[in-house]
Amino acid sequence: MAKACMTATKYFLFLFNLIFFLFGGVIMGFGLWLLLDNQSFIAVLQDSSMSLKVASYILIGVGAFSMLMGFLGCLGAIYEIRCLLGLYFTCLLLILIAQVAAGALIYFQKDVLNDEMSKIVTQVLSKYPGNNTTTEQAWDFIQRTMECCGWTGRLDWNSNMVIVNSSQLLFPCSCQNISLSTGNFSDSGFCEAQTPDWPVYDVGCSATVESWLLTNLGVVLGICLAVAVIELLGMILSICLCRSVHTEDYTKVPKY
């Protein structure tokens, strides 16, 4: 009976590590997406802040490390190598502690993060020249699809140098509210308004993004909880298998 339980534990741990290996690949892919994406809000932040690029490299590193851990865990489970199982348990414990610390830091520093985001976007808007660059395309896409204007509101565009220095009544085309607009306008760059009252959306993109996060909060929390449960399960399986293996037998390690 004990041998059957040990065998079941071994193969459950192998399956878990296979999932963990794939999960590491997903994290690394997400980090690469953050680093290479040029069609979303990420592109706007990348050109204005090094923090996001650093975060992208960190995610890539974490993903690669998770894939390595998954491989070592599979090896330790199948060949019952105690040192690998112990190393695997220790790494999972450290990762879980780091995740809890990161979550707490984000929660208690959310106001600071919001202020930093506001500064970055304000800088982007003030320097927006209307030349259809990658950053401008990304921001135009955000305003157009989320039906918002500026970060806190349309007044954020008042600091834009093109609008300030122009003798015409210009406004960002991607902000235009179709229900208020007359005539055909471009999807990017600047358009000329007929009156000082721009035909644009009144709500800022900050409120729209916050609304989206609140709408999807359950999904985000569910994913975080699932990851924590999977990691705890891996820790339990690895320590149980490690305790059941009484002697080291390095001859079980495959030779290539």
ABEGO torsion letter per residue (X at the ends): XAAAAAAAAAAAAAAAAAAAAAAAAAAAAAAAAAAABAABAAAAAAAABAAAAAAAAAAAAAAAAAAAAAAAAAAAAAAGBAAAAAAAAAAAAAAAAAAAAAAAAAAAAAAAAAAAAAAAAAAAAAABAGAGBAAAAAAAAAAAAAGBBEAAEAAAAAABAAAAABABBBBBAAABBAAABBEBBBABEBBBBABABBBBBABBAAAAAAAAAAAAAAAAAAAAAAAAAAAAAAAAAAAAAAAABABBBAAABBBX
